Protein backbone atom coordinates (compact mmCIF):
# COMPACT_ATOMS: atom_id res chain seq x y z
CA UNK A 1 0.00 0.00 0.00
CA UNK A 2 1.10 3.58 -0.70
CA UNK A 3 -0.05 6.53 1.36
CA UNK A 4 0.66 10.26 1.45
CA UNK A 5 0.48 12.68 4.38
CA UNK A 6 -0.62 16.27 3.88
CA UNK A 7 -0.40 19.03 6.48
CA UNK A 8 -2.21 22.37 6.16
CA UNK A 9 -0.93 25.06 8.53
CA UNK A 10 -3.76 27.58 8.72
CA UNK A 11 -4.35 30.56 10.95
CA UNK A 12 -7.43 28.92 12.51
CA UNK A 13 -6.15 25.34 12.86
CA UNK A 14 -3.64 22.79 11.63
CA UNK A 15 -5.11 20.01 9.51
CA UNK A 16 -3.61 16.69 8.51
CA UNK A 17 -4.91 14.05 6.14
CA UNK A 18 -3.79 10.68 4.83
CA UNK A 19 -4.45 9.92 1.17
CA UNK A 20 -4.34 6.59 -0.65
CA UNK A 21 -1.82 7.32 -3.39
CA UNK A 22 -3.38 4.83 -5.82
CA UNK A 23 -7.02 5.92 -5.63
CA UNK A 24 -6.59 9.52 -4.48
CA UNK A 25 -9.13 8.89 -1.70
CA UNK A 26 -8.77 10.49 1.73
CA UNK A 27 -8.53 7.75 4.34
CA UNK A 28 -8.54 9.96 7.42
CA UNK A 29 -8.30 13.62 8.39
CA UNK A 30 -7.98 15.52 11.62
CA UNK A 31 -7.48 19.05 12.84
CA UNK A 32 -6.11 20.70 15.95
CA UNK A 33 -7.36 22.59 17.84
CA UNK A 34 -11.03 21.69 17.51
CA UNK A 35 -11.97 25.34 17.94
CA UNK A 36 -10.15 28.22 16.28
CA UNK A 37 -6.51 28.89 17.11
CA UNK A 38 -5.95 32.23 18.82
CA UNK A 39 -4.24 35.22 17.25
CA UNK A 40 -2.47 37.68 19.53
CA UNK A 41 -3.26 41.32 18.79
CA UNK A 42 -1.10 43.42 21.11
CA UNK A 43 -2.18 46.53 19.22
CA UNK A 44 -4.93 47.20 16.65
CA UNK A 45 -3.82 45.96 13.24
CA UNK A 46 -1.34 43.48 14.71
CA UNK A 47 -1.65 39.69 14.47
CA UNK A 48 0.85 37.18 15.82
CA UNK A 49 1.00 33.45 16.54
CA UNK A 50 3.60 31.29 18.29
CA UNK A 51 5.38 28.89 15.90
CA UNK A 52 5.77 26.40 18.75
CA UNK A 53 1.97 26.32 18.96
CA UNK A 54 1.80 25.44 15.27
CA UNK A 55 4.12 22.51 15.92
CA UNK A 56 2.08 21.33 18.89
CA UNK A 57 -1.13 21.33 16.84
CA UNK A 58 0.59 19.74 13.83
CA UNK A 59 1.71 16.86 16.08
CA UNK A 60 -1.82 16.48 17.44
CA UNK A 61 -3.38 16.46 13.96
CA UNK A 62 -0.85 13.95 12.61
CA UNK A 63 -1.35 11.62 15.58
CA UNK A 64 -5.14 11.82 15.26
CA UNK A 65 -5.13 11.19 11.51
CA UNK A 66 -2.82 8.18 11.88
CA UNK A 67 -5.03 6.75 14.61
CA UNK A 68 -8.14 7.16 12.46
CA UNK A 69 -6.55 5.74 9.31
CA UNK A 70 -5.46 2.49 10.99
CA UNK A 71 -2.63 1.89 8.54
CA UNK A 72 0.98 0.85 8.78
CA UNK A 73 2.61 4.26 9.08
CA UNK A 74 5.74 2.97 7.33
CA UNK A 75 3.59 2.89 4.17
CA UNK A 76 3.43 6.71 4.18
CA UNK A 77 5.84 7.51 1.37
CA UNK A 78 5.91 11.31 1.36
CA UNK A 79 4.81 14.40 3.28
CA UNK A 80 3.53 17.69 1.84
CA UNK A 81 2.95 21.04 3.51
CA UNK A 82 0.52 23.86 2.81
CA UNK A 83 0.74 26.99 4.94
CA UNK A 84 -0.66 30.45 5.63
CA UNK A 85 1.13 32.89 3.33
CA UNK A 86 3.23 35.99 4.07
CA UNK A 87 4.08 35.19 7.69
CA UNK A 88 7.51 35.93 9.16
CA UNK A 89 9.44 33.47 11.33
CA UNK A 90 12.91 34.54 12.54
CA UNK A 91 15.42 32.04 13.92
CA UNK A 92 18.97 32.31 15.23
CA UNK A 93 21.96 30.11 14.35
CA UNK A 94 20.66 27.40 16.67
CA UNK A 95 17.28 27.38 14.90
CA UNK A 96 15.64 28.95 17.93
CA UNK A 97 12.60 31.12 17.22
CA UNK A 98 13.39 34.69 18.23
CA UNK A 99 9.88 36.17 18.45
CA UNK A 100 6.27 35.26 17.66
CA UNK A 101 5.44 35.02 13.97
CA UNK A 102 4.01 38.19 12.45
CA UNK A 103 1.29 36.56 10.35
CA UNK A 104 -0.45 37.36 7.07
CA UNK A 105 -3.15 39.75 8.32
CA UNK A 106 -0.80 41.90 10.43
CA UNK A 107 -0.67 45.40 8.94
CA UNK A 108 2.00 47.10 11.08
CA UNK A 109 4.54 46.99 8.25
CA UNK A 110 2.35 48.72 5.65
CA UNK A 111 4.13 52.12 5.99
CA UNK A 112 7.52 50.46 5.38
CA UNK A 113 6.22 48.75 2.27
CA UNK A 114 4.61 51.90 0.92
CA UNK A 115 7.82 53.85 1.49
CA UNK A 116 9.84 51.17 -0.32
CA UNK A 117 7.38 51.18 -3.21
CA UNK A 118 7.85 54.93 -3.61
CA UNK A 119 11.62 55.07 -3.17
CA UNK A 120 12.50 51.97 -5.17
CA UNK A 121 10.17 53.24 -7.87
CA UNK A 122 6.80 52.04 -9.13
CA UNK A 123 8.27 50.86 -12.44
CA UNK A 124 10.77 48.60 -10.68
CA UNK A 125 8.32 47.25 -8.08
CA UNK A 126 5.47 46.60 -10.49
CA UNK A 127 7.66 45.40 -13.35
CA UNK A 128 9.42 42.95 -11.04
CA UNK A 129 6.07 41.93 -9.46
CA UNK A 130 7.10 43.09 -6.01
CA UNK A 131 3.44 43.75 -5.30
CA UNK A 132 3.72 47.16 -3.62
CA UNK A 133 5.62 45.67 -0.67
CA UNK A 134 2.77 46.49 1.75
CA UNK A 135 2.39 44.04 4.61
CA UNK A 136 4.27 41.14 3.03
CA UNK A 137 7.11 39.23 4.67
CA UNK A 138 10.04 41.46 3.71
CA UNK A 139 8.35 44.57 5.08
CA UNK A 140 7.58 42.74 8.33
CA UNK A 141 11.28 41.96 8.68
CA UNK A 142 12.03 45.65 8.12
CA UNK A 143 9.65 46.44 11.00
CA UNK A 144 11.61 44.06 13.23
CA UNK A 145 14.88 45.66 12.13
CA UNK A 146 13.64 49.15 12.99
CA UNK A 147 11.65 48.39 16.14
CA UNK A 148 13.39 45.36 17.67
CA UNK A 149 17.07 45.82 16.77
CA UNK A 150 18.28 43.46 19.50
CA UNK A 151 16.18 40.66 18.04
CA UNK A 152 17.12 41.53 14.46
CA UNK A 153 20.83 41.33 15.33
CA UNK A 154 20.34 37.64 16.21
CA UNK A 155 18.46 36.69 13.03
CA UNK A 156 20.26 34.00 11.05
CA UNK A 157 17.43 32.95 8.73
CA UNK A 158 13.93 34.15 7.96
CA UNK A 159 11.24 31.69 7.03
CA UNK A 160 7.66 31.45 5.96
CA UNK A 161 5.37 29.40 8.22
CA UNK A 162 5.66 26.32 5.99
CA UNK A 163 9.44 26.58 6.00
CA UNK A 164 9.35 26.54 9.80
CA UNK A 165 7.15 23.43 9.90
CA UNK A 166 9.46 21.68 7.43
CA UNK A 167 12.44 22.64 9.60
CA UNK A 168 10.81 20.98 12.61
CA UNK A 169 10.24 17.83 10.58
CA UNK A 170 13.60 17.60 8.81
CA UNK A 171 16.07 19.90 10.55
CA UNK A 172 16.68 21.61 7.18
CA UNK A 173 16.06 25.33 6.58
CA UNK A 174 15.07 25.70 2.94
CA UNK A 175 12.44 27.61 1.00
CA UNK A 176 11.03 27.85 -2.53
CA UNK A 177 11.02 30.55 -5.20
CA UNK A 178 7.22 30.51 -5.04
CA UNK A 179 7.43 31.13 -1.31
CA UNK A 180 9.89 33.98 -1.74
CA UNK A 181 7.55 35.56 -4.27
CA UNK A 182 4.87 35.64 -1.52
CA UNK A 183 7.22 37.65 0.64
CA UNK A 184 8.11 40.15 -2.15
CA UNK A 185 11.60 38.68 -2.06
CA UNK A 186 11.66 37.43 -5.66
CA UNK A 187 12.45 39.56 -8.70
CA UNK A 188 10.39 38.17 -11.59
CA UNK A 189 12.35 40.14 -14.19
CA UNK A 190 15.73 38.85 -13.03
CA UNK A 191 14.29 35.45 -12.00
CA UNK A 192 16.21 35.47 -8.74
CA UNK A 193 16.12 36.81 -5.18
CA UNK A 194 15.30 40.53 -5.20
CA UNK A 195 18.77 41.79 -4.28
CA UNK A 196 17.81 45.42 -4.85
CA UNK A 197 15.01 45.13 -2.28
CA UNK A 198 17.29 43.35 0.21
CA UNK A 199 19.84 46.12 -0.17
CA UNK A 200 17.23 48.86 0.25
CA UNK A 201 15.90 47.29 3.45
CA UNK A 202 19.40 46.58 4.75
CA UNK A 203 19.11 42.78 4.86
CA UNK A 204 22.05 40.46 4.29
CA UNK A 205 21.39 37.93 1.50
CA UNK A 206 22.44 35.27 4.01
CA UNK A 207 19.06 35.51 5.78
CA UNK A 208 17.42 33.85 2.76
CA UNK A 209 17.37 30.04 3.08
CA UNK A 210 18.56 27.69 0.35
CA UNK A 211 16.01 27.54 -2.48
CA UNK A 212 14.57 24.18 -3.53
CA UNK A 213 11.92 23.29 -6.17
CA UNK A 214 8.28 23.26 -5.03
CA UNK A 215 7.98 19.61 -6.10
CA UNK A 216 11.15 17.92 -4.84
CA UNK A 217 12.64 16.02 -1.93
CA UNK A 218 13.35 18.98 0.35
CA UNK A 219 14.49 17.04 3.40
CA UNK A 220 13.76 13.80 5.22
CA UNK A 221 12.12 13.09 8.56
CA UNK A 222 14.50 13.20 11.52
CA UNK A 223 14.73 9.99 13.57
CA UNK A 224 13.55 11.48 16.87
CA UNK A 225 10.74 13.39 15.17
CA UNK A 226 9.66 10.25 13.32
CA UNK A 227 9.50 8.32 16.57
CA UNK A 228 7.45 11.08 18.19
CA UNK A 229 4.99 11.25 15.30
CA UNK A 230 4.77 7.51 14.69
CA UNK A 231 6.22 7.76 11.19
CA UNK A 232 9.24 6.21 9.48
CA UNK A 233 12.56 8.01 9.75
CA UNK A 234 13.78 9.23 6.38
CA UNK A 235 10.29 9.85 4.96
CA UNK A 236 10.72 12.70 2.46
CA UNK A 237 9.08 16.10 2.72
CA UNK A 238 8.57 16.61 -1.00
CA UNK A 239 6.22 19.57 -1.47
CA UNK A 240 5.44 22.90 0.11
CA UNK A 241 3.31 25.79 -1.06
CA UNK A 242 1.40 28.74 0.33
CA UNK A 243 -2.23 28.08 1.08
CA UNK A 244 -3.65 29.83 -1.99
CA UNK A 245 -1.36 28.35 -4.65
CA UNK A 246 -1.91 25.02 -2.88
CA UNK A 247 -5.69 25.46 -2.81
CA UNK A 248 -5.59 26.06 -6.55
CA UNK A 249 -3.39 23.00 -6.97
CA UNK A 250 -5.77 20.87 -4.86
CA UNK A 251 -8.54 21.79 -7.33
CA UNK A 252 -6.34 20.95 -10.35
CA UNK A 253 -6.16 24.65 -11.21
CA UNK A 254 -2.74 24.58 -12.83
CA UNK A 255 -3.23 25.99 -16.35
CA UNK A 256 -3.64 29.56 -17.62
CA UNK A 257 -7.26 30.72 -17.54
CA UNK A 258 -8.24 28.47 -14.63
CA UNK A 259 -9.47 30.05 -11.38
CA UNK A 260 -9.87 28.90 -7.78
CA UNK A 261 -11.55 30.41 -4.74
CA UNK A 262 -11.58 29.98 -0.97
CA UNK A 263 -13.63 31.57 1.77
CA UNK A 264 -12.23 30.65 5.16
CA UNK A 265 -10.91 33.22 7.63
CA UNK A 266 -9.99 35.28 4.57
CA UNK A 267 -11.54 35.11 1.12
CA UNK A 268 -9.53 34.65 -2.05
CA UNK A 269 -9.99 34.39 -5.79
CA UNK A 270 -6.83 33.12 -7.49
CA UNK A 271 -6.47 33.12 -11.27
CA UNK A 272 -3.65 31.34 -13.13
CA UNK A 273 -1.93 33.08 -16.02
CA UNK A 274 1.25 32.70 -18.06
CA UNK A 275 1.57 36.51 -18.05
CA UNK A 276 3.40 38.77 -15.61
CA UNK A 277 0.11 40.53 -14.96
CA UNK A 278 -0.26 43.26 -12.37
CA UNK A 279 -2.68 45.93 -11.22
CA UNK A 280 -1.13 49.44 -11.42
CA UNK A 281 -2.41 50.12 -7.87
CA UNK A 282 -1.27 46.72 -6.55
CA UNK A 283 -4.75 45.94 -5.22
CA UNK A 284 -4.35 42.36 -6.41
CA UNK A 285 -1.00 40.59 -6.31
CA UNK A 286 0.91 38.21 -8.55
CA UNK A 287 2.90 35.30 -7.14
CA UNK A 288 4.70 32.36 -8.69
CA UNK A 289 2.30 29.44 -9.08
CA UNK A 290 3.22 25.84 -8.31
CA UNK A 291 2.97 24.82 -11.99
CA UNK A 292 6.20 25.78 -13.72
CA UNK A 293 6.10 28.87 -15.94
CA UNK A 294 2.80 30.13 -14.57
CA UNK A 295 1.80 32.80 -12.09
CA UNK A 296 -1.20 33.19 -9.86
CA UNK A 297 -2.94 36.57 -9.52
CA UNK A 298 -4.52 36.71 -6.11
CA UNK A 299 -7.22 38.95 -4.75
CA UNK A 300 -7.57 38.64 -1.01
CA UNK A 301 -10.12 40.01 1.44
CA UNK A 302 -8.91 39.59 5.02
CA UNK A 303 -12.32 39.88 6.65
CA UNK A 304 -14.53 37.12 5.29
CA UNK A 305 -15.21 33.97 7.32
CA UNK A 306 -13.84 35.73 10.38
CA UNK A 307 -16.84 38.10 10.16
CA UNK A 308 -19.26 35.16 10.08
CA UNK A 309 -17.37 33.56 12.98
CA UNK A 310 -17.57 36.79 14.99
CA UNK A 311 -21.33 37.00 14.43
CA UNK A 312 -21.75 33.41 15.59
CA UNK A 313 -19.75 34.03 18.76
CA UNK A 314 -21.87 37.02 19.79
CA UNK A 315 -25.16 35.29 18.90
CA UNK A 316 -25.49 33.06 21.97
CA UNK A 317 -24.30 29.87 20.36
CA UNK A 318 -26.32 29.89 17.13
CA UNK A 319 -24.59 27.40 14.85
CA UNK A 320 -23.62 28.07 11.25
CA UNK A 321 -26.38 25.91 9.80
CA UNK A 322 -29.03 27.84 11.71
CA UNK A 323 -27.42 31.15 10.70
CA UNK A 324 -27.55 30.11 7.04
CA UNK A 325 -31.20 29.08 7.21
CA UNK A 326 -32.26 32.25 8.99
CA UNK A 327 -30.28 34.42 6.57
CA UNK A 328 -31.89 32.69 3.59
CA UNK A 329 -35.35 33.56 4.90
CA UNK A 330 -34.65 37.29 4.45
CA UNK A 331 -34.69 39.08 1.06
CA UNK A 332 -31.75 39.82 -1.22
CA UNK A 333 -30.29 43.13 -0.05
CA UNK A 334 -31.08 42.43 3.62
CA UNK A 335 -33.80 45.10 3.67
CA UNK A 336 -31.21 47.83 3.23
CA UNK A 337 -28.57 46.69 5.74
CA UNK A 338 -25.00 46.80 4.41
CA UNK A 339 -22.04 45.25 6.20
CA UNK A 340 -18.51 46.17 5.20
CA UNK A 341 -16.38 43.16 6.28
CA UNK A 342 -13.00 44.91 6.50
CA UNK A 343 -12.29 44.36 10.20
CA UNK A 344 -9.21 42.15 9.97
CA UNK A 345 -6.38 44.52 9.07
CA UNK A 346 -5.42 46.62 6.07
CA UNK A 347 -7.04 45.43 2.84
CA UNK A 348 -5.03 45.13 -0.36
CA UNK A 349 -8.05 45.66 -2.62
CA UNK A 350 -8.55 49.00 -0.83
CA UNK A 351 -4.93 50.06 -1.49
CA UNK A 352 -3.77 48.92 1.95
CA UNK A 353 -6.29 51.12 3.77
CA UNK A 354 -7.68 49.92 7.07
CA UNK A 355 -11.29 51.13 6.94
CA UNK A 356 -12.62 48.71 9.55
CA UNK A 357 -15.88 46.81 9.52
CA UNK A 358 -19.19 48.62 9.88
CA UNK A 359 -22.93 48.10 9.72
CA UNK A 360 -24.73 50.65 7.57
CA UNK A 361 -28.46 51.36 7.22
CA UNK A 362 -29.54 49.66 10.44
CA UNK A 363 -33.13 50.42 11.46
CA UNK A 364 -34.15 49.25 14.94
CA UNK A 365 -37.81 48.95 13.92
CA UNK A 366 -37.49 46.68 10.89
CA UNK A 367 -34.22 44.79 11.18
CA UNK A 368 -33.53 41.60 13.11
CA UNK A 369 -30.56 39.34 13.77
CA UNK A 370 -31.54 37.41 10.62
CA UNK A 371 -30.93 40.49 8.46
CA UNK A 372 -27.47 40.82 9.98
CA UNK A 373 -26.72 37.17 9.18
CA UNK A 374 -27.65 37.76 5.54
CA UNK A 375 -25.93 41.14 5.26
CA UNK A 376 -22.71 39.57 6.53
CA UNK A 377 -22.69 36.90 3.81
CA UNK A 378 -23.64 39.42 1.14
CA UNK A 379 -20.96 41.83 2.35
CA UNK A 380 -18.33 39.11 2.10
CA UNK A 381 -19.42 38.20 -1.44
CA UNK A 382 -19.61 41.85 -2.51
CA UNK A 383 -16.07 42.45 -1.29
CA UNK A 384 -14.92 39.51 -3.42
CA UNK A 385 -16.91 40.90 -6.33
CA UNK A 386 -15.17 44.26 -5.86
CA UNK A 387 -11.82 42.50 -6.14
CA UNK A 388 -12.97 40.37 -9.07
CA UNK A 389 -13.74 43.55 -11.01
CA UNK A 390 -10.06 44.47 -10.58
CA UNK A 391 -9.01 41.10 -12.02
CA UNK A 392 -11.27 41.63 -15.02
CA UNK A 393 -9.84 45.11 -15.57
CA UNK A 394 -6.31 43.68 -15.97
CA UNK A 395 -7.54 41.15 -18.50
CA UNK A 396 -8.10 38.07 -16.34
CA UNK A 397 -11.52 36.67 -17.15
CA UNK A 398 -13.05 33.34 -16.28
CA UNK A 399 -16.36 31.62 -16.78
CA UNK A 400 -15.84 28.89 -14.17
CA UNK A 401 -14.46 29.11 -10.64
CA UNK A 402 -13.54 26.00 -8.64
CA UNK A 403 -13.64 25.71 -4.86
CA UNK A 404 -13.61 23.07 -2.18
CA UNK A 405 -16.98 22.40 -0.56
CA UNK A 406 -15.95 23.86 2.78
CA UNK A 407 -16.14 26.95 4.99
CA UNK A 408 -18.40 29.68 3.56
CA UNK A 409 -19.07 27.60 0.43
CA UNK A 410 -21.08 25.21 2.62
CA UNK A 411 -23.78 27.91 2.76
CA UNK A 412 -26.35 27.71 -0.08
CA UNK A 413 -26.99 31.44 0.36
CA UNK A 414 -23.30 32.26 0.03
CA UNK A 415 -23.03 30.17 -3.14
CA UNK A 416 -26.11 31.84 -4.63
CA UNK A 417 -24.83 35.31 -3.84
CA UNK A 418 -21.35 34.41 -5.14
CA UNK A 419 -22.35 33.20 -8.62
CA UNK A 420 -24.91 35.95 -9.15
CA UNK A 421 -22.50 38.69 -8.10
CA UNK A 422 -19.37 37.34 -9.83
CA UNK A 423 -21.23 36.17 -12.93
CA UNK A 424 -19.44 32.83 -13.24
CA UNK A 425 -20.33 29.17 -12.75
CA UNK A 426 -19.14 27.70 -9.44
CA UNK A 427 -17.88 24.10 -9.25
CA UNK A 428 -17.38 22.54 -5.82
CA UNK A 429 -15.02 19.62 -5.23
CA UNK A 430 -14.24 17.09 -2.52
CA UNK A 431 -10.84 18.41 -1.55
CA UNK A 432 -9.07 20.77 0.83
CA UNK A 433 -5.64 22.19 1.54
CA UNK A 434 -4.34 19.18 3.45
CA UNK A 435 -5.34 16.81 0.65
CA UNK A 436 -3.74 19.11 -1.91
CA UNK A 437 -0.52 19.03 0.12
CA UNK A 438 -0.62 15.23 0.19
CA UNK A 439 -1.08 15.01 -3.59
CA UNK A 440 1.70 17.56 -4.05
CA UNK A 441 3.96 15.33 -1.96
CA UNK A 442 3.16 12.47 -4.31
CA UNK A 443 4.18 14.58 -7.30
CA UNK A 444 7.34 15.81 -5.58
CA UNK A 445 8.40 12.31 -4.59
CA UNK A 446 7.88 10.98 -8.13
CA UNK A 447 4.91 8.78 -7.22
CA UNK A 448 2.85 10.80 -9.72
CA UNK A 449 4.56 11.66 -12.99
CA UNK A 450 1.94 14.18 -14.18
CA UNK A 451 -0.69 16.47 -12.70
CA UNK A 452 -3.61 14.53 -14.29
CA UNK A 453 -2.28 11.37 -12.63
CA UNK A 454 -2.36 13.10 -9.24
CA UNK A 455 -5.97 14.21 -9.70
CA UNK A 456 -7.55 11.05 -11.01
CA UNK A 457 -9.60 10.79 -7.79
CA UNK A 458 -10.83 14.41 -7.70
CA UNK A 459 -14.64 14.43 -7.42
CA UNK A 460 -16.99 17.23 -8.45
CA UNK A 461 -19.76 17.56 -5.85
CA UNK A 462 -21.90 20.48 -6.94
CA UNK A 463 -22.37 23.03 -9.73
CA UNK A 464 -24.04 26.40 -9.16
CA UNK A 465 -25.08 28.60 -12.09
CA UNK A 466 -26.05 32.30 -12.12
CA UNK A 467 -29.76 33.12 -12.44
CA UNK A 468 -30.70 36.18 -14.50
CA UNK A 469 -33.43 37.48 -12.17
CA UNK A 470 -31.36 36.98 -9.03
CA UNK A 471 -28.30 38.47 -10.72
CA UNK A 472 -30.24 41.69 -11.29
CA UNK A 473 -31.34 41.77 -7.64
CA UNK A 474 -27.81 41.16 -6.40
CA UNK A 475 -26.48 43.83 -8.79
CA UNK A 476 -28.81 46.36 -7.16
CA UNK A 477 -27.71 45.32 -3.66
CA UNK A 478 -24.05 45.40 -4.75
CA UNK A 479 -24.50 48.95 -6.06
CA UNK A 480 -25.82 50.05 -2.65
CA UNK A 481 -22.92 48.28 -0.93
CA UNK A 482 -20.30 49.97 -3.11
CA UNK A 483 -21.81 53.40 -2.40
CA UNK A 484 -21.34 52.84 1.32
CA UNK A 485 -17.79 51.58 0.74
CA UNK A 486 -16.91 54.62 -1.39
CA UNK A 487 -18.07 56.87 1.43
CA UNK A 488 -15.38 55.27 3.62
CA UNK A 489 -12.54 55.54 1.12
Buried (B, 14 or more C-beta within 10 A) or exposed (E): EBBBBBBBBBBBBBBBBBBBBEEBEBBBBBBBBEEBBEBEEEEEBBBBBBBEBBBBBBBBBBBBBBEBBEBEBBBBBBBBBBBBBBBBBBBBEEBEBBBBBBBBBBBBBBBBBBBBBEEBEEEBBBBBBBBBBBBBBBBBBBBBBEEBEEBBEBBBBBBBBBBBBBBBBBBBBBBBBBBBBBBBBBBBEEEEBBBBBBEBBEBEEEBBBEBBBBBBBBBBBBEEBBEEBBBBEEBBBBBBBBBBBBBBBBBBBBEBBBBBBBBBBBBBBBBBBEEBBBBEBBBBBBBBBBBEEBBBBBBBBBBBBBBBBBBBEEBEEBEBEEBBBBBBEBEBBBBBBBBBBBBBBBBBBBBBBBBBBBBBBBEEEEBEBBBBBBBBBBBBBBBBBBBBBBBEEBEBEBEEBBBBBBBBBBBBBBBBBBBBBBBBBBBBBBBBBBBBBBBBBBBBBBBBEEBEEBBEBBEEEBEBEBEEEBBEBBEEBBEBBBEBBEEEE
